[in-house]
């Protein structure tokens, strides 16, 4: 291993941040290949392999915000009911206390 490396080789990096950083946000975009080693950008589908179980665990559903899905899960528990109003709680409390 060389100790005193000249400044030339240190300046150049082959991998940099993604142009579309919302995909994976990692510094794995290869400038000469023009592809990302983590998410496969600019491919249409996100890069995902079964031989890397840990990577799938890190990037699967539930590791992000799930802005829409967490609402869908809640609606699923009650059978996607719509157009109904909850029973007023005051009347239920008053009826139970009077009897």
Protein Blocks (a to p, Z undefined) as FASTA:
>chain_A
ZZbdcfklmmpcfbdcdfblmlnopafbcfklopafklopabfbdcddfklmmlmmmmmg
hianolmlmmmmmmmmnoppghiacddfklmmmmmmmZZ
